[in-house]
Amino acid sequence: MFPARLLSCLIAPVIMITAQTAQAFGLEDVVDMAKARAATPYEAPAQAPQFLRDLNFSDYQAIRFKPDASLWRQGASRFQVNLFTPGSYYTHAVKLHEVDKEGVKPIEFDKSNFNYPNDAFAKRVPADLGYAGFKLTFPMHQETEQNPFLVFGGASYLQGLGRGERFGASARGIAIDTGLPSGEEVPSFVEFWLERPAGGSDTMRVYALLDGPSVTGAYRFDVHPGDSTRVDVKAQLFFRSDVELLGLAPLTSMFYYGENTVRPVGEWRPQVHDSDGLLIHDGASGEWLWRPLINPRKLRMSYLYAGDIKGFGLMQRNTDFKQFEDMEARYDLRPSAWVTTRGDWGEGQVVLVEIPTRSEVNDNIVAFWRPGKPIKAGQERTLEYTMRFGDQEIAREPTASALQTFVGEGDRIGGGSVEGAYRIIVDFTGGELAKLKSDAPVVSQVSGGDGVEVIEHFVEYNEPLDAWRLSMLVKPNPEADMALRGFLSMDGKPLTETWTYELPPGADLREPQE
């Protein structure tokens, strides 16, 4: 699991890396290792000593890596590498190697690279403990200053950000059976090769070997830091056994509460989340679909079909400090995470997993691509995609988007007079809407799922926000989900993305969540 939190159980040409390493090591070498492992029984990595695994994350943070020990600190590379040890959520060590024009050499563990809480603690740390992962740094703001921008650590997690942002949403190499009652399998990156960039280069390459009970894999990550950080991924997977629910290019985030949910008792902050919605681009239909996140009372699994997936992501559209008022967490600076597929991924589903949480310390949101065909033992799969971490513009969505969603009771002043109904408000902005006059003949298109009665819907210009407001009064079956879809159009032409929403039964907005 990603250590910053507990998980509650476009297309761009690849820029050639300029270090002279092509003959020393390549993806094919990792592919050979992954294929060989897939032919043998799985062996779990050796666990770190118990006293390290028992550390809470705050105590673990007291183990500090010495900046002077950063890899590539000496030399012309603009990149540096900070290392960290096993402990807390980092339950095992990984093998690390450096690749340069001279070949491949191991990055040996050195406990003197760390400051420990006290001498007694330091004595208990084995001299051969190993590293649990690494953090890449780059001069994101000033050429003389190194800034963290990408972290590999914990299972198959990596976490990135763009210039001026703080870490939030993360990605994984793969997800296996996430959200299923049987419990998820958590494969890990067990070995890495870091290719040393040539002096002055603004790109670097990382290779990783994945291993788990059901799957092995070889990964290549081409990393490009900047206003948004881009990671071009190529991977080859080998399956040891059948997989019920395969998740490709998985993204993980946190949603505690937002503008479309009830604020928990005692919370003074308006909203608390790293991401506020799931965005999907289906190339087959050309549709862009937006799904606001919720923090459900029970685990929810949503399967969103796409005939030709072009992209999906967990987005942070709320980026105004006033929407959070949190000076420490700065949720307004959390990045969106977007996946752009490369090649033909075929038809399948974007799966959204929403897990109940009573705290912001839990990563409770997962989104991934599920292929349409079942995965069987002995199969192989190659995939390529690009991940971006940055502001919401990284998706390059051409159409108008949903700015915010509000949900309230439909039988009170300002909501309506229908008992058991809900008043739902969605503000759309940008795209073609931005070019229209306030009296343009924009109309709303709204449909409900089974048992949902759409009593009324209309659209009006929202002058203070320079947006267009869709207002809906809907009455669901009290025993079933309230599923809705809506968008704005003019002269028969869609002007916005498709807004979708699901509210589970029993979501009484008059009472705080348990």
Residue, then its C-alpha position, 0 to 999 in steps of 0.5 A: m500500500f502507498p505509505a502516505r495513506l492506507l488504502s482501505c481494502l497527448i499521446a507523445p513521442v518517447i524522447m530518447i534518453t541521452a545517457q549512453t546506456a543503450q548497450a548496457f541495459g534495456l527493457e528486454d533484459v527486464v522482460d527476460m527476468a519477468k518471464a523467467r519468474a512467471a514460470t516459477p512459484y511466487e516467493a514473497p519478498a523478505q519482510a523488514p524487521q518487525f520493529l521497523r514495520d511497527l513504526n507509525f508513519s510519524d515515527y517513521q518520518a523521523i528517519r531522515f535521509k541525508p541530502d549530501a548522500s543523494l545519488w548523482r549529487q556530484g556531477a552534471s546531472r540535473f536529477q538526483v535520487n533520495l533513498f528511503t529505508p523499509g519501515s511503517y507501510y514500506t514492509h520490504a526492501v527492493k533491489l536498486h541498480e544504477v545504469d550508466k555508460e560503464g554498465v550496471k552496478p548495484i546501489e548498496f545500502d549504507k545506513s550512514n546515509f540516514n539520521y536516526p531518532n537516537d543511537a539506540f534505534a540506529k544500533r538496531v538497524p541492520a547493516d544490510l537492511g536495503y532500501a525500500g524505494f526512492k524519490l526523484t528530485f529536479p530543479m522545478h523552480q530554481e536551477t540551484e534547488q532540488n525539488p521532489f517530483l516523483v516517488f517510487g515506493g510501497a508495492s507498485y506505487l508511484q506518486g508525482l506532481g507538477r511545478g508548484e503542486r503538492f503530492g496527492a493522487s498516485a498511480r500503481g503498476i497494476a491492480i489485482d482484484t481491487g474491491l472484490p470480497s475475496g480481497e485484493e492481491v498487491p504485487s510489488f516492484v521488487e527491483f529497479w534500474l535507474e539510468r543516469p541521465a547525461g549532464g543537462s538532460d531534462t528526462m530520465r529512465v527507470y526500469a522496474l521488475l514487478d512480481g506478485p502471486s498472479v503476475t510478473g511484469a517488466y516496466r520502463f518509465d520515461v520521466h519528464p518533469g515540468d509544469s506537469t510531470r509526464v511519465d511514458v510507460k511501456a510494460q509487458l505482463f506475464f500471468r501465472s494464474d487466472v485473474e478475476l479483476l485485472g486493473l491496468a494503469p490504476l490510479t489511487s486518491m482520497f475523497y473524504y467529503g466535498e461540495n456534493t456531500v454532507r460535511p461530517v460533524g465537527e469538520w470546519r473545512p468546506q471540503v477535504h479531498d485529493s480528487d473530486g471526480l473521475l473523467i473518462h474519454d471514450g474514443a468510440s463515442g467521442e464522449w467525455l464523461w465526468r463522474p463526481l466522487i462520493n464517500p459512500r457508507k458501503l463499498r461501491m464498485s462502478y463499471l463504466y463501459a468504453g468502446d475505445i478508451k483514450g484516457f481516464g483520470l482522477m481529477q482535482r477541479n477544485t483548486d481555489f484555497k477558499q474551497f478548502e481553507d486548509m493551510e497545512a494540507r493545501y488540498d488546493l495544490r493537489p495534482s490531477a492524474w491522467v492516463t492517455t492510452r497508446g495503441d489499441w486497448g480494445e473495449g472494456q470498462v473503467v472501474l471506479v472503487e469508492i471505499p467508505t472512510r471516516s478520515e482523510v488519512n485513507d486513500n479510498i478511491v481507485a480507478f483503473w481500466r479493465p479489459g473486456k476479455p478475461i485474463k487466463a494463466g499463461q497469457e502475456r500482455t503488452l501495453e503502453y500509456t502516458m501518465r501526467f500529474g498536473d492541473q486539470e488541463i492535462a486531460r486536454e478536454p476540448t469541451a465545456s466541463a462541470l465546474q461543481t455539483f451540489v446536492g440537496e433535499g427536494d422538499r424545502i425552500g430553494g429545492g422544491s416541494v416534492e417529498g423524497a426528491y433531490r435538487i441537484i445543481v451542476d455548473f458548466t463552464g469553458g469550451e463553446l459555452a464561453k463564447l455564447k451570449s447569456d440569452a443563447p438558446v442552451v437546453s438541458q438533456v437529462s435522463g435517469g436510471d431505473g426507478v428514477e423520476v426526472i420531475e424537472h430540469f432546466v438551464e440558466y446562465n450563471e452570471p457571477l461565475d460566467a457559467w451555465r447552471l443545470s438544475m434538476l429535481v429528481k425522485p429515486n426509488p428509495e431502495a435503489d441507486m439514483a443514477l443520472r446523466g446530463f449535458l447541455s446542448m444547442d441546436g442539437k449539438p452537445l456543448t459539454e461533457t456528460w455529467t453522471y452521478e450516482l447516489p446510493p439509497g439511504a443518503d439522508l442529506r438532513e443527517p450527518q454521515e455515520 
